[in-house]
Amino acid sequence: MSSVVIALLLFMGNAHAEDGYALWLRYVPVEPAFAATYRAQLSDIVAPDATPTQRAARVELERGLAGLLGKAPPMHAEATQQYAVVLGTPASSTLLAPLRSEIESLGTEGYLLKRMQRDGRSVLVVAGQKDIGVLYGVFHLLRLLQTGASLDALDVHESPRVQLRVLDHWDNLDGYVERGYAGRSLWDWQSLPEWKDPRYTDYARANASLGINGTVLNNVNASAWSLAPAYLDKAAALAEVFRPYGIRVYLSARFSAPIELGGLKTADPIDPGVQRWWRDKVNEIYARIPDFGGFLVKANSEGQPGPQDYGRSHADGANLLADALAPHGGVVMWRAFVYAHEVPADRATQAYTEFAGLDGAFRPNVIVQVKNGPIDFQPREPFHPLFGAMPRTPLMMEFQLTKEYLGFATHLVYLGPLFEEVLRSDTRARGKVSTVASVVDGSLEGHALTGMAGVANIGNDRTWTGSHFDQANWYAFGRLAWNPHQSARDLAADWAAMTFSPDPAVVQPIVQMMMASREAAVNYMTPLGLHHLMARGHHYGPGPWVDGGPRPDWTSVYYHRADRNGIGFDRSASGSNAVAQYAPELAAQYGDLTKVPEPLLLWFHHVPWDHRMASGRPLWDELVTRYSLGVKQVQEMQRQWSTLTHPTEVERGAAPLASPIDPQRNAQISAFLRIQQREAQWWRDASIAYFQSINGLPLPKGEAPPQHPLSYYQSLQFPSAPGDGR
């Protein structure tokens, strides 16, 4: 039989019903040939257990090796005559003293995985300057085993490229998750602080396995009550669980809390009483949570209070909190997602307008948190123009893992390519190597305070994220936050190997599905630079006809501007001139209809329907073709998945092999792909019906008309759609 068949047969013995709770930390038995080699190389382990983090590392390694190899090898706190693996720091293990300088060069969170000769034998070292580095190294070692990598000549030196690697939970104190599609909040505020659900530890394990080192517990649309003593006690209980895993707790702070909690008459940042209130509140927090990370703040945006209510700037507001936090080492993550009550000519320009002029005005412990694009987590946006425009201010990337605009949890949309596309974008701020990633990791301007935030897609659903494939977005974010220069494809391959099987016959089709999925969603939702076409409020499904209401920039027609003559938002010099917020070289490219990349065409230009595209087709025909292509791409994803989940005649005359995917996960994934196919068709048909009603043009030859009239799509209502803000 072929090697593929043998591999599949070996894997069949490990296939079993799973609910997704274990995430990528399943630790199922490796193939026997690998297991024998790994057992010989990991036969006896020296691992200290004097601190909570040391114990966490030891327990994780024991758990992992027991699952992967069938039995955990002996573990000792002190060296034995047979030791094959050494865990620890130079301070916790004398065996590592000769490596002190090499280990310390990796920083406080870095780690070393190295095979070396020690006491006449080959020894594998998992070492860090601090215990947390050792824990990160243990997870890296287990990842190598899960993916079938060789340990023969291991020599890994890892340090995080980004300092703050944070998940932002948009969780309310009543358990509701804004833009959440995975159930209710993971935090049971009612039973805290007395009851610490064991799931909190598993949450911490999963984050530590990726190098995530911070979590914001509550919604950016914050309640002042999150800073009240009773809730600080609850946050302190979570911090106690997370601490051994290197995770600091942060809180979203409501700017008006001095009024709502403190009884003050103002929250003006220059008022001495307000300043004193924040100092006292911060002292109160650190008395409970000594390693408290700091505050995340949304201010003067979407109705949230802020310093502009008092005629002050964003820098005035951020510096107020920064001064209170500075004695304790805390930071302020001040969001740049702002738009005022007065709608500007182009909402995409407002954050730059408000923040670029404040460059250099923020305290050293303030980092400005900027969304990846200038609107709001759309399927595709150009990178935010603030990246590269504030050289004296640390900027923190904000990605959205919860797929508010990308089909919620039921659409398979792997966000790794989106993250990579943004991070690799060249700002041209310092020549052609000035990528967004170099801004985020501080290397472009020499900033030590750096950060990346991900709006969490986590809830109390058994899968954690509402679907099995959405776990990959949590995974990819964490790995890219550690090193934003990594490959989305490589991360997808690692995730697929750990989540399903390391067999290439399983990994390759899954990675192909994942890598195509984001572009498929762009095609069936917002091709060629269209954006903000979703239904009002809940953002579920298409709504290119949305108009009216309290704000023009909460409508679709504000953004696509389709009329009889053409479609798209003119952001060139003859329009809103948003292109001027980019470096001159990019402004010239984006502002020129003949040079702008076609994926961003309608983002930057209002284009005639008969404009000739690179394909030779007129714009209208190209738009319809892209919508249809998105549907076909989802159908191809279904086909690829079916090759893994249906019994197949692998050799002439052989009996069909059982699926290498367990039935429980296959059932949900297959159902969700059917939902995605149906909704991709819905997006395609509704969008084409609407735009055809505007331009009156015939469909390209061979393109099927929408299944229903436009009035049908416009009549659809979804009052129970999840995740809408309240």
C-alpha positions as CSV (number, residue, x, y, z in Angstrom):
1,M,0.0,0.0,0.0
2,S,1.0,3.6,-0.5
3,S,2.6,5.7,2.3
4,V,-0.5,7.9,2.3
5,V,-2.8,4.9,2.9
6,I,-0.5,3.7,5.7
7,A,-0.5,7.1,7.3
8,L,-4.3,7.3,7.1
9,L,-4.7,3.9,8.6
10,L,-2.4,4.8,11.5
11,F,-4.4,8.0,12.1
12,M,-7.7,6.1,12.1
13,G,-6.7,4.6,15.4
14,N,-6.6,8.1,16.9
15,A,-9.8,9.5,15.4
16,H,-12.5,9.9,18.0
17,A,-15.5,12.1,18.7
18,E,-14.3,15.5,19.8
19,D,-16.2,18.7,20.7
20,G,-13.3,21.2,20.1
21,Y,-12.8,22.1,23.7
22,A,-9.1,21.0,23.6
23,L,-8.4,23.5,20.8
24,W,-4.9,22.9,19.3
25,L,-3.7,21.3,22.6
26,R,-5.3,17.9,21.9
27,Y,-2.2,15.9,22.6
28,V,-3.4,12.8,20.8
29,P,-0.9,9.9,20.3
30,V,1.6,10.4,17.6
31,E,2.4,7.7,15.0
32,P,4.3,4.8,16.5
33,A,7.5,5.4,14.5
34,F,7.7,9.0,15.8
35,A,6.7,7.9,19.3
36,A,9.6,5.5,19.7
37,T,12.1,8.2,18.7
38,Y,10.5,10.9,20.9
39,R,10.4,8.5,23.9
40,A,14.1,7.9,23.6
41,Q,14.9,11.6,23.3
42,L,12.6,12.6,26.2
43,S,13.2,9.7,28.5
44,D,14.0,11.5,31.8
45,I,13.2,15.1,32.6
46,V,14.6,17.5,35.1
47,A,12.0,20.2,35.8
48,P,11.8,22.4,38.9
49,D,8.5,23.0,40.6
50,A,9.1,25.6,43.2
51,T,7.0,28.4,41.7
52,P,3.5,28.5,40.2
53,T,4.8,29.0,36.7
54,Q,7.4,26.3,37.1
55,R,4.6,23.9,38.2
56,A,2.5,25.0,35.2
57,A,5.3,24.2,32.8
58,R,5.9,20.9,34.4
59,V,2.2,19.9,34.5
60,E,1.8,21.0,30.8
61,L,4.8,18.9,29.7
62,E,3.6,15.9,31.7
63,R,0.1,16.3,30.2
64,G,1.4,16.7,26.7
65,L,3.8,13.8,26.8
66,A,1.3,11.5,28.4
67,G,-1.1,12.2,25.6
68,L,1.4,12.2,22.7
69,L,3.6,9.3,23.8
70,G,1.1,7.2,25.8
71,K,3.0,7.8,29.1
72,A,4.8,10.7,30.6
73,P,8.5,10.0,31.3
74,P,9.9,10.3,34.9
75,M,10.2,13.9,36.1
76,H,12.5,15.1,38.8
77,A,13.1,18.4,40.5
78,E,16.9,17.7,40.6
79,A,19.3,16.2,38.1
80,T,19.5,12.4,37.8
81,Q,22.1,10.2,36.2
82,Q,19.8,9.5,33.3
83,Y,18.4,12.9,32.6
84,A,17.7,13.7,28.9
85,V,15.8,17.0,29.2
86,V,16.4,20.0,31.4
87,L,13.8,22.7,32.0
88,G,14.5,25.8,33.9
89,T,16.4,29.1,34.2
90,P,20.0,29.7,35.2
91,A,18.7,30.6,38.6
92,S,16.6,27.5,39.0
93,S,19.0,24.9,37.6
94,T,22.8,24.7,37.9
95,L,22.8,22.6,34.8
96,L,22.0,25.7,32.8
97,A,24.7,28.0,34.3
98,P,27.0,27.6,31.3
99,L,24.2,28.9,29.0
100,R,23.5,32.0,31.1
101,S,24.6,34.7,28.7
102,E,22.9,33.0,25.7
103,I,19.7,32.6,27.7
104,E,19.7,36.2,29.1
105,S,20.2,37.6,25.6
106,L,16.7,36.4,24.8
107,G,15.0,38.8,27.3
108,T,12.6,38.1,30.1
109,E,10.0,36.3,27.9
110,G,12.4,34.5,25.5
111,Y,13.4,30.9,25.5
112,L,15.9,28.5,24.2
113,L,15.3,25.0,22.8
114,K,18.7,23.4,22.2
115,R,20.2,20.0,21.9
116,M,23.7,19.9,23.4
117,Q,26.2,17.6,25.0
118,R,26.2,17.6,28.8
119,D,27.8,15.2,31.2
120,G,28.7,12.9,28.2
121,R,25.2,12.6,26.9
122,S,22.9,14.4,24.4
123,V,20.5,16.6,26.4
124,L,17.6,18.7,25.3
125,V,17.4,22.1,27.0
126,V,14.2,24.1,27.5
127,A,15.4,27.3,29.1
128,G,14.6,30.9,29.7
129,Q,15.8,33.9,31.7
130,K,12.5,33.8,33.6
131,D,10.0,31.0,34.4
132,I,7.5,32.3,31.8
133,G,10.1,31.8,29.1
134,V,10.4,28.2,30.1
135,L,6.6,27.7,29.9
136,Y,6.6,29.3,26.4
137,G,9.4,26.9,25.5
138,V,7.5,23.9,26.7
139,F,4.5,24.8,24.5
140,H,6.9,25.2,21.6
141,L,8.4,21.8,22.2
142,L,5.0,20.2,22.4
143,R,4.0,21.9,19.2
144,L,7.0,20.3,17.5
145,L,5.9,16.9,18.7
146,Q,2.3,17.5,17.6
147,T,3.4,18.4,14.1
148,G,5.9,15.6,13.7
149,A,9.1,17.7,13.7
150,S,12.6,16.3,14.3
151,L,14.3,17.0,17.6
152,D,17.7,15.8,16.4
153,A,19.5,19.1,15.9
154,L,17.2,21.5,17.7
155,D,18.5,25.0,18.1
156,V,15.7,27.5,18.6
157,H,16.2,31.0,20.0
158,E,12.8,32.8,20.4
159,S,12.0,36.2,21.8
160,P,8.7,38.1,21.3
161,R,8.9,41.0,18.8
162,V,5.9,42.7,20.5
163,Q,5.7,43.6,24.1
164,L,1.9,43.7,24.7
165,R,0.1,40.8,23.2
166,V,-3.5,41.3,24.3
167,L,-7.0,39.9,23.8
168,D,-9.7,42.5,24.1
169,H,-13.0,41.0,25.4
170,W,-16.0,43.0,24.5
171,D,-17.9,41.4,27.4
172,N,-20.5,43.2,29.5
173,L,-20.9,42.7,33.2
174,D,-24.3,41.0,32.6
175,G,-22.6,38.3,30.6
176,Y,-23.6,39.6,27.2
177,V,-20.8,39.7,24.6
178,E,-21.0,42.6,22.1
179,R,-20.3,41.3,18.6
180,G,-19.9,37.9,20.2
181,Y,-20.9,34.7,18.3
182,A,-19.7,32.0,20.7
183,G,-22.3,32.2,23.4
184,R,-22.1,34.3,26.6
185,S,-19.1,35.7,28.4
186,L,-16.5,33.3,29.7
187,W,-16.4,35.3,32.9
188,D,-19.1,34.3,35.4
189,W,-19.2,37.5,37.4
190,Q,-22.0,36.2,39.6
191,S,-19.9,33.4,41.1
192,L,-16.6,35.3,41.2
193,P,-14.4,35.8,43.2
194,E,-15.3,32.7,45.3
195,W,-15.7,30.2,42.4
196,K,-12.8,30.1,39.9
197,D,-14.1,28.0,37.1
198,P,-11.4,25.5,35.9
199,R,-12.1,26.7,32.4
200,Y,-10.3,30.0,33.3
201,T,-7.1,27.9,33.7
202,D,-7.7,26.3,30.3
203,Y,-8.2,29.7,28.8
204,A,-4.9,30.8,30.3
205,R,-3.1,27.7,29.0
206,A,-4.4,28.3,25.5
207,N,-3.2,31.9,25.5
208,A,0.2,31.0,27.0
209,S,0.7,28.4,24.3
210,L,0.6,31.3,21.8
211,G,2.6,33.8,23.9
212,I,-0.4,36.1,24.6
213,N,0.4,37.9,27.8
214,G,-2.6,40.2,28.5
215,T,-6.4,40.2,28.6
216,V,-8.9,43.1,28.8
217,L,-11.8,41.6,30.7
218,N,-14.6,44.0,29.8
219,N,-16.2,45.8,26.9
220,V,-14.6,49.0,25.4
221,N,-18.1,50.4,25.7
222,A,-17.4,50.2,29.4
223,S,-19.5,50.4,32.4
224,A,-18.1,52.4,35.3
225,W,-19.1,49.6,37.6
226,S,-16.2,47.5,36.3
227,L,-14.0,49.8,38.5
228,A,-16.2,49.4,41.6
229,P,-14.6,47.5,44.5
230,A,-16.8,44.4,44.1
231,Y,-15.8,43.9,40.5
232,L,-12.2,44.7,41.2
233,D,-12.3,41.7,43.6
234,K,-13.6,39.6,40.8
235,A,-11.0,40.8,38.4
236,A,-8.3,40.0,41.1
237,A,-9.6,36.5,41.3
238,L,-9.1,36.0,37.5
239,A,-5.7,37.7,37.7
240,E,-4.7,35.1,40.3
241,V,-5.6,32.2,37.9
242,F,-3.9,33.8,34.9
243,R,-0.7,34.9,36.7
244,P,1.3,31.6,36.5
245,Y,0.7,31.7,32.7
246,G,2.2,35.1,32.3
247,I,-1.1,36.9,31.6
248,R,-1.8,40.3,33.0
249,V,-5.3,41.6,33.5
250,Y,-6.4,44.9,32.0
251,L,-9.7,46.8,32.3
252,S,-11.6,49.0,29.9
253,A,-12.1,52.3,31.8
254,R,-15.1,54.6,31.3
255,F,-13.8,58.1,31.2
256,S,-16.8,59.5,33.2
257,A,-16.2,57.1,36.1
258,P,-15.2,59.9,38.5
259,I,-18.8,61.2,38.1
260,E,-20.6,57.9,38.1
261,L,-18.6,56.2,40.8
262,G,-16.9,59.0,42.7
263,G,-19.8,61.5,42.8
264,L,-17.7,64.3,41.2
265,K,-19.3,66.9,39.1
266,T,-16.8,66.7,36.3
267,A,-14.4,64.3,34.6
268,D,-12.3,67.1,33.1
269,P,-8.7,65.7,32.9
270,I,-7.1,68.9,34.1
271,D,-9.3,69.1,37.2
272,P,-7.2,68.4,40.4
273,G,-10.1,66.5,42.0
274,V,-10.4,64.2,38.9
275,Q,-6.7,63.6,38.9
276,R,-6.8,62.7,42.6
277,W,-9.7,60.3,42.0
278,W,-7.9,58.4,39.3
279,R,-4.7,58.2,41.4
280,D,-6.7,56.8,44.3
281,K,-8.6,54.3,42.1
282,V,-5.4,53.1,40.5
283,N,-3.8,52.6,43.9
284,E,-6.9,50.6,44.9
285,I,-6.6,48.4,41.9
286,Y,-2.9,47.7,42.5
287,A,-3.6,46.8,46.1
288,R,-5.7,44.0,44.8
289,I,-3.8,43.2,41.5
290,P,-0.1,43.9,41.9
291,D,0.7,43.1,38.3
292,F,-2.4,44.9,36.8
293,G,-1.6,45.8,33.2
294,G,-3.5,49.1,32.9
295,F,-6.4,50.6,31.0
296,L,-8.0,50.3,27.6
297,V,-10.0,53.4,26.7
298,K,-12.6,54.2,24.1
299,A,-13.4,57.9,24.4
300,N,-15.4,60.4,22.3
301,S,-16.5,57.8,19.9
302,E,-19.9,56.3,19.3
303,G,-21.3,58.3,22.2
304,Q,-18.7,57.3,24.8
305,P,-17.6,60.1,27.1
306,G,-14.1,61.6,26.8
307,P,-11.8,64.5,27.2
308,Q,-13.3,66.4,24.2
309,D,-16.5,66.8,26.3
310,Y,-14.4,69.4,28.2
311,G,-12.6,70.9,25.3
312,R,-9.5,68.8,25.9
313,S,-7.5,66.6,23.5
314,H,-7.1,62.8,23.4
315,A,-3.6,63.3,24.7
316,D,-5.0,65.2,27.7
317,G,-7.3,62.3,28.5
318,A,-4.7,59.6,28.0
319,N,-2.1,61.4,30.0
320,L,-4.4,61.8,32.9
321,L,-4.7,58.0,33.3
322,A,-1.0,57.4,32.4
323,D,0.2,59.7,35.2
324,A,-1.9,57.6,37.7
325,L,-0.6,54.3,36.3
326,A,3.1,55.3,35.8
327,P,4.3,54.7,39.5
328,H,3.0,51.1,39.2
329,G,4.3,50.4,35.7
330,G,0.9,50.3,34.1
331,V,0.1,51.4,30.5
332,V,-2.8,53.2,28.8
333,M,-4.0,51.7,25.5
334,W,-6.0,54.7,24.0
335,R,-8.1,53.7,21.0
336,A,-7.9,55.8,17.9
337,F,-11.3,54.5,16.6
338,V,-13.1,57.8,16.8
339,Y,-15.8,59.6,14.9
340,A,-17.7,62.7,16.1
341,H,-21.4,63.5,16.2
342,E,-20.8,65.8,13.3
343,V,-20.3,63.5,10.3
344,P,-17.2,64.6,8.2
345,A,-17.0,64.5,4.5
346,D,-15.3,61.1,4.8
347,R,-15.4,59.2,8.1
348,A,-12.2,57.3,7.0
349,T,-10.2,60.5,7.5
350,Q,-11.3,61.3,11.1
351,A,-8.9,59.3,13.2
352,Y,-5.9,60.6,11.3
353,T,-7.3,64.2,11.6
354,E,-7.7,63.9,15.3
355,F,-4.5,62.0,16.2
356,A,-1.7,62.8,13.7
357,G,-1.3,66.3,15.1
358,L,-0.9,64.9,18.6
359,D,2.2,62.9,17.7
360,G,4.7,63.3,20.6
361,A,2.1,64.7,23.0
362,F,1.4,61.4,24.9
363,R,3.2,60.2,28.0
364,P,5.8,57.4,27.6
365,N,3.4,54.8,29.0
366,V,0.6,55.5,26.5
367,I,0.2,53.5,23.3
368,V,-2.4,54.5,20.7
369,Q,-4.4,51.5,19.6
370,V,-5.3,51.7,15.9
371,K,-7.6,49.5,13.9
372,N,-6.0,47.7,10.9
373,G,-8.0,49.9,8.5
374,P,-9.5,53.4,8.6
375,I,-13.2,52.3,8.7
376,D,-14.1,49.3,10.8
377,F,-12.8,45.8,10.4
378,Q,-14.1,45.4,6.8
379,P,-13.4,42.3,4.7
380,R,-10.8,44.3,3.0
381,E,-9.4,47.8,3.8
382,P,-6.2,49.6,3.0
383,F,-4.0,49.8,6.1
384,H,-4.8,52.6,8.5
385,P,-2.9,55.9,7.5
386,L,-1.9,56.5,11.1
387,F,0.7,53.7,10.7
388,G,3.8,55.5,9.6
389,A,2.3,59.0,10.4
390,M,3.1,59.2,14.2
391,P,6.8,58.4,14.5
392,R,7.1,59.8,18.1
393,T,4.2,57.8,19.4
394,P,4.0,54.0,19.9
395,L,1.1,52.6,17.9
396,M,-0.7,49.3,18.8
397,M,-2.4,47.2,16.1
398,E,-6.0,46.3,16.7
399,F,-7.4,43.3,14.8
400,Q,-10.9,41.8,15.1
401,L,-11.0,38.1,15.6
402,T,-14.7,37.9,16.1
403,K,-16.1,38.1,12.6
404,E,-18.6,40.9,12.9
405,Y,-18.4,41.7,9.1
406,L,-17.3,38.2,7.9
407,G,-20.2,35.9,8.4
408,F,-20.1,35.5,12.2
409,A,-19.0,32.1,13.4
410,T,-20.7,30.1,10.7
411,H,-18.5,31.2,7.7
412,L,-15.1,29.7,7.4
413,V,-12.9,32.8,7.0
414,Y,-9.3,32.3,8.1
415,L,-8.1,35.7,9.0
416,G,-4.4,34.9,8.8
417,P,-4.1,36.3,5.2
418,L,-5.9,39.5,6.2
419,F,-3.5,40.0,9.2
420,E,-0.5,39.2,6.9
421,E,-1.7,41.6,4.2
422,V,-2.0,44.5,6.6
423,L,1.3,43.8,8.4
424,R,3.2,43.4,5.2
425,S,1.8,46.6,3.7
426,D,4.5,49.2,3.1
427,T,3.8,52.6,4.6
428,R,6.7,54.2,2.7
429,A,7.2,56.3,5.8
430,R,11.0,55.5,5.8
431,G,11.5,54.1,2.3
432,K,10.3,50.8,0.9
433,V,11.0,48.7,4.0
434,S,8.7,50.7,6.3
435,T,6.1,48.0,6.7
436,V,3.2,48.2,9.1
437,A,4.8,45.3,11.0
438,S,7.9,47.4,11.6
439,V,5.7,50.1,13.0
440,V,3.9,47.7,15.3
441,D,7.1,45.9,16.6
442,G,8.8,49.3,17.2
443,S,11.7,48.6,14.9
444,L,10.9,51.4,12.5
445,E,11.1,54.2,15.1
446,G,12.9,52.5,18.0
447,H,9.9,52.3,20.3
448,A,10.2,49.9,23.3
449,L,6.5,50.0,24.1
450,T,4.8,48.0,21.4
451,G,1.6,46.1,21.2
452,M,-1.0,44.1,19.2
453,A,-4.6,43.6,20.3
454,G,-7.2,41.2,19.1
455,V,-10.9,41.7,19.7
456,A,-11.6,38.2,21.1
457,N,-13.9,35.7,19.5
458,I,-14.2,33.7,22.7
459,G,-17.3,32.8,24.6
460,N,-18.7,30.0,26.7
461,D,-19.5,27.8,23.7
462,R,-17.8,24.4,24.0
463,T,-15.7,25.2,21.0
464,W,-14.7,28.5,22.7
465,T,-15.1,30.4,19.4
466,G,-18.5,29.3,18.1
467,S,-16.9,27.1,15.4
468,H,-13.9,24.8,15.0
469,F,-12.3,26.8,12.2
470,D,-12.6,30.1,14.1
471,Q,-10.2,28.7,16.6
472,A,-7.6,29.2,13.9
473,N,-8.1,33.0,14.0
474,W,-7.3,33.1,17.8
475,Y,-4.3,30.9,17.1
476,A,-3.0,33.0,14.2
477,F,-3.4,36.2,16.1
478,G,-1.4,34.9,19.1
479,R,1.4,33.7,16.9
480,L,1.6,36.9,14.9
481,A,1.4,39.0,18.0
482,W,4.6,37.2,19.1
483,N,6.2,37.7,15.7
484,P,4.2,39.8,13.2
485,H,6.6,38.8,10.4
486,Q,5.5,35.1,10.3
487,S,3.7,33.4,7.4
488,A,-0.1,33.0,7.6
489,R,0.2,29.8,5.5
490,D,2.8,28.3,7.9
491,L,0.6,29.1,10.9
492,A,-2.4,27.5,9.2
493,A,-0.4,24.4,8.6
494,D,0.7,24.2,12.3
495,W,-2.9,24.7,13.4
496,A,-4.3,22.1,11.1
497,A,-1.7,19.6,12.1
498,M,-2.4,20.0,15.8
499,T,-6.2,20.4,15.5
500,F,-6.9,17.5,13.1
501,S,-3.8,15.5,12.1
502,P,-0.2,16.0,11.0
503,D,-0.7,13.8,8.0
504,P,0.0,15.9,4.9
505,A,-3.0,14.3,3.2
506,V,-5.1,16.0,5.8
507,V,-3.1,19.2,6.4
508,Q,-2.7,20.2,2.7
509,P,-6.4,20.4,1.7
510,I,-7.3,22.1,5.0
511,V,-4.6,24.7,4.5
512,Q,-5.8,25.3,0.9
513,M,-9.4,25.9,2.2
514,M,-8.1,28.2,4.8
515,M,-5.9,30.3,2.6
516,A,-8.6,30.7,0.0
517,S,-11.4,31.5,2.4
518,R,-10.8,35.2,3.1
519,E,-10.6,36.1,-0.6
520,A,-13.8,34.1,-1.1
521,A,-15.6,36.2,1.5
522,V,-14.3,39.4,0.0
523,N,-15.6,38.3,-3.4
524,Y,-19.1,37.3,-2.3
525,M,-19.5,40.3,0.2
526,T,-17.4,43.3,-0.9
527,P,-15.4,42.8,-4.1
528,L,-13.1,45.4,-5.7
529,G,-12.8,47.7,-2.6
530,L,-16.5,48.0,-1.7
531,H,-17.1,48.2,2.0
532,H,-19.8,48.6,4.7
533,L,-22.5,46.9,2.7
534,M,-24.0,44.8,5.6
535,A,-27.5,45.0,7.1
536,R,-28.1,47.7,9.7
537,G,-27.4,47.1,13.4
538,H,-26.7,43.4,13.7
539,H,-24.5,43.4,10.5
540,Y,-25.9,40.0,9.5
541,G,-26.2,39.6,5.7
542,P,-26.2,42.0,2.8
543,G,-27.7,45.5,3.0
544,P,-26.3,47.7,0.2
545,W,-29.7,49.5,0.1
546,V,-29.4,50.7,3.8
547,D,-30.1,54.4,3.9
548,G,-31.5,57.0,6.3
549,G,-31.3,56.8,10.1
550,P,-29.4,58.9,12.7
551,R,-26.1,59.1,10.8
552,P,-25.2,59.0,7.1
553,D,-22.0,57.0,7.9
554,W,-24.1,54.2,9.4
555,T,-25.5,53.5,6.0
556,S,-24.3,51.5,3.0
557,V,-25.2,54.2,0.4
558,Y,-22.8,56.6,2.2
559,Y,-19.9,54.3,1.3
560,H,-20.7,52.7,-2.1
561,R,-22.3,55.9,-3.7
562,A,-23.7,53.9,-6.6
563,D,-25.6,55.9,-9.2
564,R,-26.5,55.5,-12.9
565,N,-23.0,56.6,-13.8
566,G,-20.8,54.5,-11.5
567,I,-19.9,53.2,-8.1
568,G,-17.3,53.8,-5.4
569,F,-16.1,56.4,-2.9
570,D,-13.9,59.1,-4.4
571,R,-11.1,59.5,-1.9
572,S,-8.7,61.0,-4.5
573,A,-7.6,64.6,-4.6
574,S,-10.8,65.4,-6.5
575,G,-12.9,63.8,-3.8
576,S,-12.4,63.6,0.0
577,N,-8.6,63.6,-0.5
578,A,-8.2,60.8,2.0
579,V,-5.2,59.6,-0.1
580,A,-3.3,62.7,1.2
581,Q,-3.1,61.0,4.6
582,Y,-0.7,58.4,3.2
583,A,2.9,58.9,2.3
584,P,3.3,60.9,-1.0
585,E,4.3,57.8,-3.0
586,L,1.3,55.9,-1.9
587,A,-1.0,58.9,-2.2
588,A,0.0,59.1,-5.9
589,Q,-0.6,55.4,-6.4
590,Y,-4.0,55.3,-4.6
591,G,-5.2,58.5,-6.1
592,D,-4.5,57.5,-9.7
593,L,-7.3,55.5,-11.3
594,T,-4.8,53.8,-13.6
595,K,-2.4,52.8,-10.8
596,V,-4.5,51.9,-7.8
597,P,-4.6,48.2,-7.0
598,E,-7.8,46.7,-8.3
599,P,-8.7,45.1,-4.9
600,L,-8.9,48.7,-3.5
601,L,-10.4,50.4,-6.7
602,L,-13.8,51.3,-5.3
603,W,-12.4,52.2,-1.9
604,F,-10.5,55.2,-3.5
605,H,-12.5,56.0,-6.6
606,H,-16.0,56.5,-8.0
607,V,-15.7,54.5,-11.2
608,P,-17.9,54.4,-14.3
609,W,-19.7,51.1,-14.8
610,D,-18.1,50.7,-18.2
611,H,-14.5,51.3,-16.9
612,R,-12.2,48.7,-18.5
613,M,-10.7,46.4,-15.9
614,A,-7.4,44.4,-16.1
615,S,-9.4,41.4,-17.2
616,G,-10.7,43.3,-20.2
617,R,-14.2,43.2,-18.8
618,P,-16.1,46.4,-18.0
619,L,-16.5,47.2,-14.3
620,W,-20.1,46.0,-14.0
621,D,-19.2,42.6,-15.6
622,E,-16.2,42.3,-13.4
623,L,-18.2,43.0,-10.3
624,V,-20.8,40.4,-11.1
625,T,-18.0,37.9,-11.9
626,R,-16.4,38.5,-8.6
627,Y,-19.6,38.0,-6.7
628,S,-20.2,34.7,-8.5
629,L,-16.6,33.6,-8.0
630,G,-17.0,34.0,-4.2
631,V,-19.9,31.5,-4.4
632,K,-17.8,29.1,-6.5
633,Q,-14.9,29.4,-4.0
634,V,-17.2,28.3,-1.1
635,Q,-18.4,25.4,-3.2
636,E,-14.8,24.4,-3.8
637,M,-14.1,24.6,0.0
638,Q,-17.1,22.2,0.5
639,R,-15.6,19.8,-2.1
640,Q,-12.2,19.9,-0.5
641,W,-13.7,19.2,2.9
642,S,-15.7,16.3,1.5
643,T,-12.5,14.6,0.3
644,L,-11.5,14.3,4.0
645,T,-14.9,13.3,5.4
646,H,-16.3,10.8,2.9
647,P,-15.1,7.2,2.6
648,T,-12.8,6.9,-0.4
649,E,-11.6,4.1,-2.6
650,V,-7.9,4.8,-2.1
651,E,-6.6,1.8,-4.1
652,R,-8.3,-0.4,-6.7
653,G,-10.0,-3.3,-5.0
654,A,-9.4,-1.9,-1.5
655,A,-12.1,-1.3,1.0
656,P,-13.1,2.3,1.6
657,L,-11.1,4.0,4.4
658,A,-13.0,5.7,7.2
659,S,-12.8,9.4,7.4
660,P,-9.7,10.8,9.1
661,I,-12.0,13.5,10.6
662,D,-14.0,12.6,13.6
663,P,-17.8,12.5,13.1
664,Q,-18.6,15.1,15.8
665,R,-16.5,17.9,14.4
666,N,-17.3,16.9,10.8
667,A,-21.0,17.3,11.5
668,Q,-20.7,20.9,12.6
669,I,-18.1,21.9,10.0
670,S,-20.1,20.4,7.1
671,A,-23.3,22.1,8.3
672,F,-21.5,25.4,8.6
673,L,-20.1,25.1,5.1
674,R,-23.6,24.5,3.8
675,I,-24.8,27.7,5.7
676,Q,-21.9,29.6,4.2
677,Q,-22.7,28.4,0.7
678,R,-26.3,29.5,1.1
679,E,-25.4,32.8,2.5
680,A,-22.7,33.5,-0.1
681,Q,-25.4,33.0,-2.7
682,W,-27.6,35.3,-0.8
683,W,-24.9,38.0,-0.7
684,R,-24.3,37.6,-4.4
685,D,-27.9,37.7,-5.4
686,A,-29.0,40.5,-3.1
687,S,-26.0,42.7,-4.1
688,I,-26.4,42.2,-7.8
689,A,-30.2,42.8,-7.6
690,Y,-29.6,46.1,-5.8
691,F,-26.8,47.4,-8.0
692,Q,-28.7,46.3,-11.2
693,S,-31.6,48.4,-10.0
694,I,-29.3,51.4,-9.9
695,N,-27.5,51.0,-13.2
696,G,-30.1,49.2,-15.3
697,L,-27.4,47.1,-17.0
698,P,-27.8,43.5,-18.2
699,L,-26.0,40.7,-16.5
700,P,-22.9,39.4,-18.3
701,K,-23.5,36.4,-20.6
702,G,-23.7,33.2,-18.6
703,E,-24.5,34.8,-15.3
704,A,-27.7,33.6,-13.6
705,P,-30.1,36.2,-12.4
706,P,-30.8,36.6,-8.6
707,Q,-33.1,33.9,-7.3
708,H,-35.6,36.5,-6.0
709,P,-36.6,40.1,-6.7
710,L,-34.9,42.9,-4.9
711,S,-37.9,43.5,-2.7
712,Y,-37.6,40.0,-1.3
713,Y,-34.1,40.6,0.0
714,Q,-35.0,44.0,1.3
715,S,-37.9,42.6,3.3
716,L,-35.8,40.1,5.3
717,Q,-35.7,40.7,9.0
718,F,-33.4,39.1,11.6
719,P,-34.5,40.3,15.1
720,S,-32.6,37.5,16.8
721,A,-29.3,37.9,15.1
722,P,-26.5,37.6,17.7
723,G,-23.9,40.1,18.8
724,D,-25.7,43.4,18.2
725,G,-24.7,46.2,20.6
726,R,-27.1,47.1,23.3
